[in-house]
Amino acid sequence: MNATDKWKILLVDDERHSREAMTDWLESEGFDVIAVSDGQEAIRHIHDGIAVVVTDLKMPRTDGLALLRLAKQQAPHAAVILVSGYGTVDAAVTALKEGAFDFLSKPINAEELTQRIRMALEKRAMATEIARLHAELNERHGFENIVGNSPAMRAVFEKVRLVADTRSTVLIVGESGTGKELVARAIHHHSARRKRPFVPVNCAAIPETLVESELFGYEKGAFTGATGRKRGLFQTAEGGTLFVDEIGELPISLQAKLLRVLENRKVMPLGSTQEIDVDVRLLAATNRDLREQVDRKQFREDLYYRLKVVEIRLPPLRERPDDVPLLIRHFIKQIAEENARPVRDVTPEALEALRAYDWPGNVRELRNLLESIIVLSVKERIELSDLPEEIGKVKSARTVIQPGMTMAEIEKEAIRRTLEQTGGRRGRTAEILGISVRTLHRKIKEYGLPT
């Protein structure tokens, strides 16, 4: 709430003098009070943005418990404090079981009531913040942040859904920049371990001499400079998920130790003689061909098969060009909002050039390029002239008709390009192509085009 806003309190009491006295007191404490004499009248105000309901238990027509039940259904964020001059343990227990925030006996102490109301408001604020953080977490780590509608990406989503709530080790393979960590986070976020830590580590970013101590920890005096005990990343991830990126860079001398941890679920810190139980799910990722590394004796075959219980392959962006427009619009919205920039769209010419480019750096390269353009832009649309020379001058090899294309492929490409040119307006697209809107709908579904 803004500093100038007041919390609304609904006060329900059939005793006029008590109602007026409590209204005066609560208003002096800075609350906006709606005071009514019975439950029936209170029902008419239950939707008025009420934060706390303070209601007498015994009232004519509609009593406090009935009002409590109604509030739980129609205003679930409102806290209900029940008050009774006939306070009994049974009444209090019933009220709390029904979902009341608190139960007070008459005569009411005004300061105590104010304190209880403020406690209810703090609980409400905390619940709101938790809901906001959960929404933010879903946005950052849910499927919504992995954009794609191509058959290859739909297959990735399906595998993530199926494997998320298992204990299986997953090997995520793909070129740099394809979003391997996003997939790992999505697996963790949709698993039963979501409330426990997600700990990422990049083997390529850690000096070879430090990898073992980082993963498994060490005891004081284990080596020169070990002045105290340090928990390894396996212990840090206890109960959660350890994501080992660039697993192909793991020194072969440590691969046997990692395999032992996966098999026995125990780690032994450097300098220790005692193994420690760990409950950690391992997700690994690589941009290397581990099978080839196995053949060259650079990666243990037994560890390779232990890691790839389930393998998820992320396709490079050049293999899913139909996803490029979706990614572009997703990133434009995200980056423009984060940086308060006016960019909202991209011209058809610029979109075609971006779609035709091969993107050797994959999704990461696309996002970085868009960010560099958007943060310096004062326009509402990205134009062809805004693109780097190597992209802006690219000539698409994907013309509508190419030798060897089937009629279905030609039709799909014609529909896709016309949809892009019309900004997705299906009526106009159908008119240009000379088909009915109904036929266009069917073709879009048949060819798996973005909807």
Sequence and secondary structure as in RCSB ss.txt:
>XXXX:A:sequence
MNATDKWKILLVDDERHSREAMTDWLESEGFDVIAVSDGQEAIRHIHDGIAVVVTDLKMPRTDGLALLRLAKQQA
PHAAVILVSGYGTVDAAVTALKEGAFDFLSKPINAEELTQRIRMALEKRAMATEIARLHAELNERHGFENIVGNS
PAMRAVFEKVRLVADTRSTVLIVGESGTGKELVARAIHHHSARRKRPFVPVNCAAIPETLVESELFGYEKGAFTG
ATGRKRGLFQTAEGGTLFVDEIGELPISLQAKLLRVLENRKVMPLGSTQEIDVDVRLLAATNRDLREQVDRKQFR
EDLYYRLKVVEIRLPPLRERPDDVPLLIRHFIKQIAEENARPVRDVTPEALEALRAYDWPGNVRELRNLLESIIV
LSVKERIELSDLPEEIGKVKSARTVIQPGMTMAEIEKEAIRRTLEQTGGRRGRTAEILGISVRTLHRKIKEYGLP
T
>XXXX:A:secstr
  TT   EEEEE S HHHHHHHHHHHHHTT EEEEESSHHHHHTTTTS  SEEEEESS SSS HHHHHHHHHHH 
TTSEEEEEETT  HHHHHHHHHTT SEEEESS  HHHHHHHHHHHHHHHHHHHHHHHHHHHHHHHHSGGGS   S
HHHHHHHHHHHHHHTS   EEEE  TTS HHHHHHHHHHTSTTTTS EEEEEGGGS GGGHHHHHHEE TTSSTT
  S EE HHHHTTTSEEEEESGGGS HHHHHHHHHHHHH EE  BT SS EE   EEEEEESS HHHHHHTTSS 
HHHHHHHTTEEEE   GGG GGGHHHHHHHHHHHHHHHHT    EE HHHHHHHHHS  TTHHHHHHHHHHHHHT
T  SSEE GGGS HHHHT   S  S  TT  HHHHHHHHHHHHHHHTTT HHHHHHHHTS HHHHHHHHHHTT  
 
